[in-house]
Amino acid sequence: MIIDPSPDLLARAAQVRRSAMALGQLDDGQRNQAVLAMADALEQNTENILAANQADLDAAAVEELAPALVARLKLDGPKLVGAIAGVRQVAELADPVGRRQLHTELDAGLLLERLTVPLGVLGVIFEARPDAVMQIASLAIRSGNGALLKGGREAMRSCAAIHAALRSGLAASAVNPDALELLTSREESLGLLKLDGLVDLIIPRGSNDLVRFIQDNTRIPVLGHADGICHLFVDRATDVQMALRVALDSKTQYPAACNAIETLLVDAVIADSFLPQAVLAFGAAGVELRGDAAAMALGVNQAASDEDWSTEYSDLILSVKVVPDLAAALDHIARYGSRHTDAICTRDAATADRFLAAVNSAGVYLNCSTRFADGFRYGFGAEVGISTQTMPPRGPVGLEGLVTYRYRLRGEGHIAADYASGVCQFSHRPLPL
Amino acid sequence: MIIDPSPDLLARAAQVRRSAMALGQLDDGQRNQAVLAMADALEQNTENILAANQADLDAAAVEELAPALVARLKLDGPKLVGAIAGVRQVAELADPVGRRQLHTELDAGLLLERLTVPLGVLGVIFEARPDAVMQIASLAIRSGNGALLKGGREAMRSCAAIHAALRSGLAASAVNPDALELLTSREESLGLLKLDGLVDLIIPRGSNDLVRFIQDNTRIPVLGHADGICHLFVDRATDVQMALRVALDSKTQYPAACNAIETLLVDAVIADSFLPQAVLAFGAAGVELRGDAAAMALGVNQAASDEDWSTEYSDLILSVKVVPDLAAALDHIARYGSRHTDAICTRDAATADRFLAAVNSAGVYLNCSTRFADGFRYGFGAEVGISTQTMPPRGPVGLEGLVTYRYRLRGEGHIAADYASGVCQFSHRPLPL
């Protein structure tokens, strides 16, 4: 299924890499100016971009694309104005590059620093949504990275017009426009997965299936998540009204989001007083409930199958299970969860602490909605993606997900033999950051 | 080549994971005590361990194992005493768990924290060196992680004796001894590579070939590096005596190390005055030089082939190339380097800054030996490995490589809809760490 990159793709990726290495050495002001120039160019090319999008929409109509896809594909005037404003906001984000994370005097005149640096080149694969191209391209340039951008086939004309505008913006900046390259074919998209050494991070923006396919078929690190199976556990020591509020918001505020809950776990001790009210409230909100036997005895009128516990509905459907206690809730989450975000409602401090310590997810929440799991809501100013991997970065990832670090050691002729022999000793004195 | 884990291996790995999850919730003092109990138990089992090692050595003699391997396999009394002291030092390391990296008030009563937590379960694959088992097991327990340990076949009796002692130590602690499991067969070692979801990080301790094989055959993150092709560039504006000192140390202080240089790049402007002296000094140190035409014209008496520039000799051999300028040196390093550690000797501040900014390696050094690239020398107190990946952790990795982080959000019934509607606003107020 995976194919080797063509010589043409290799050459273009190498060119992106060279441009990215130069970009990575520009200063904050230069990268900032480049992002603003991209925004200006998008503005100047509004007509072209909207016309290209209309052509994509016409083709979509002929091909009878699903309405949900058409909605994501559509880029009208106000949506483009909003996207351009988003690009300008990226310019205002604090510079993630050049931050000193560690500063140590190893010995007199031998100074160690750890500094953030750009990753290098991002590979970004989108489905539909041409506005995402503007967002991710501006985040890439802001953080000193080049990017290979691959849009969906249905958005090819829109992506080409946006890419041309972004390049013309970069041409009026210190950044080589070759730092942004657009891939257009499925072959290129598959070849991208094998560009180890030329691409440092792949960011998929699309369906769970797309993400899983990419994760399964590349050795390049992937920033993202396939499933988002989030849980809310309503503990016995819960304010029922608060729990209802949090449960409803966690499911219904935006059910298609990865941070919406798919399963509600209810402590058996409180099930009698909580579940009948929850059944009414979810029913009023148009949510279909699927329960285990105990939940059905308390008003849930559809049975959950085994498969339900590991299903991300992304819709107004919620599975409900009555569990005997906290330990059973923890077991269920460990078994079925996707380590995205899991929450508990309780007024018992010891129970809360146990839950927060034991659940091995990127986000563990107490008495609040899982919908807060988001880079903007966390205050990062931007979100590159949400990662459910164990290793950092995990959870909602802001610009810091697009940088790595480098150790810099400056000496005055220092050699290791002097320390091995005992002639010199390390001081390992921390210096101010 | 890769085989699925057997049901037995899956069950044992699941048991390690369960024990590790419990271990991860212990406090600093408990984990500390467990490491000290492991040291005590190793001491009490000195006789068993030395006898087991002798049995391994006897078998090695029968099988005519290479002398270098026998040297690494051998564990005599003083070496064991040293290893046990090393375990006690691990107990003294600062706790990497529970550090607050971020603390933000999202709104009144809605508090976000980012806290370090153990990774979970480590998979560690050793070649020979039974002493490494003690070191890595103590680092794992100290940082709250379980481990599946796979020693080399030639060290199987030593590893079994050490593992039994470590378990008996844990039995006298709050840690379930099942947190440490020993794998013994090649089938288990291959099955380990497919334990995604049960093992969070693989740490290979062995040859470049072993590391490359593992990197190529697992989807679990691998902490380590295959090649270590480090460079030293001697710029035109260099103090020749200092450059000679640094070059000699970088090659000869321990030539088998990954942070020793393999290639010396010499600025053509200084080659006349530097190279003839370098040829003498390296000759006196027993180093075989292999040069390009220009280097041979200045005294290097063996020609380098194309292959030399990408060879890690791990021996007293050094390739030498004369380059026209800094840009050519940067190109060479970008093409042949392994992004481990690369150094420049220069007195020109602008040249130094350009090199330090442009070289895309985990370590970039000015006027000092590449041999400083080491977790102990950096002051980390321990080294889990050296990573040449782009994403963090990279370079020498201390205990922080064995932890990740988790976001904790505590609210009082907060829901996202209130922020979407504008009823509430985020404050995003930084709080003290």
Interface residues (C-beta under 8 A of the other chain):
Chain A: M21 G24 Q25 T104 L106 L110 L112 V117 L119 G120 D200 L201 Q215 D216 R219 P221 D239 M242 R245 V246 L248 D249 Q253 Y254 A334 A352 L356 A357 A358 N360 S361 A362 G363 V364 Y365 L366 N367 C368 S369 R371 F372 A373 R377 Y378 G379 Q389 T390 M391 P392 R394 G395 P396 T404 Y405 R406 Y407 R408 L409 R410 G411 E412 G413 H414 I415 A416 A417 Y419 A420 F426 H428
Chain B: M21 G24 Q25 T104 L106 L110 L112 V117 L119 G120 D200 L201 Q215 D216 R219 P221 D239 M242 R245 V246 L248 D249 Q253 Y254 A334 A352 L356 A357 A358 N360 S361 A362 G363 V364 Y365 L366 N367 C368 S369 R371 F372 A373 R377 Y378 G379 Q389 T390 M391 P392 R394 G395 P396 T404 Y405 R406 Y407 R408 L409 R410 G411 E412 G413 H414 I415 A416 A417 Y419 A420 F426 H428
